[in-house]
């Protein structure tokens, strides 16, 4: 399965979502906040806000883990029997905080040790993309990613590191602009073998730290 075919399956039009009704409710939210809805800068905000929420929550269309796992397994290849390599893939993510519906975003690094199968480098970010398009906490997001990759590959070990800036801490609450949160999920050989764990964390220290 090509990247284009996979992208088409992971980016549905979401026809069952009632955008008009969402927009109506968001209009009422703005009205209750005493926002001037006649302001030309705000006049089309409910529609745009609704559309952005529909896009940023599209991961809820893929709550069937079995179907999602089957879809990604079609993109896997057989691993070499003597493969003991640590496979590491990194990238960026952005999602909405489940508590305040404010963005948090940052970098992720996924490492795994193959057992029978490997997956293309571009597919791991697509797994992340599915899970980040839901209301999330950083801890749950890291575990969701680890769960899905573990089901797809059944590796000897899986590790997920995430580091992020949370606007719910920057714009409200403690209002700390320098706040930065890190989360680690370690399973299998990453949890049991100190050398494997240190190898992964040394990669995180080189590549994952905040710029």
Helices and strands as residue ranges (DSSP letters): H 3-10, H 19-32, H 45-56, G 58-62, H 65-73, E 76-78, E 86-97, E 103-113, E 117-119, H 121-132, E 135-136, H 138-153, E 157-166, H 167-170, E 181-188, H 189-192, H 194-207
